[in-house]
C-alpha cells in the first residue's frame, strides 16, 4: 500500500453485543412460536392440549435462553476450560430438561404430545433466531465482498 494513501476506515460492527443481538433475534420469535403452538393445539384438540403446548414452548425457550447465557459466560472464561465448561453446561441443560419433563408427566392435566411438539417448535425457532442474530453481528475478516480494494484470497 502506498504511503500517500491512508487505509479506508473499517466498517462498524452491528450495534450492541453479540449476545444481546442473538437474544433479540431469538426470544420474541421463540415466544411467538410457543403461543402459536398453544393456539393450534387448542384448536386441534382441547384447552388442556393448548395449555400443554404453550407450557412446553415456554420451557423450551427458557432452557435455550439459559443455555445461551451460560455458553457466553463459559466462552468468556479461560481457554483451557471452554470445552469442559460447554460439555458441563450441555449436561446440566439435559438433566434439568428431563427432570422438568418427568415432573410434568406426573401432573394429571398435562398432555405430553402437545407439550413436546411445542417444546420442539419453540426451541428450533429460538435456535434459528440465535444463528440469524449471530451472523448479522459478525463481519468478514477481509472486508466486504464488493470492495475493489480487497485483494482476492487464492
Buried (B, 14 or more C-beta within 10 A) or exposed (E): EEEEEEEEEEEEEEEEEBBEBBBBBBBBBBBBBBBBBBEBBBEEBEEBBBBBBBBBBBBBBBBBBBBBEBBBEBEEEEEEEBEEBBEEBEEEBEEBBEEBBEEBEEEEEBBBEBBBBBBBBBBBBBBBBBEBBBEBBEEEEEBEEEEEEEEEEE
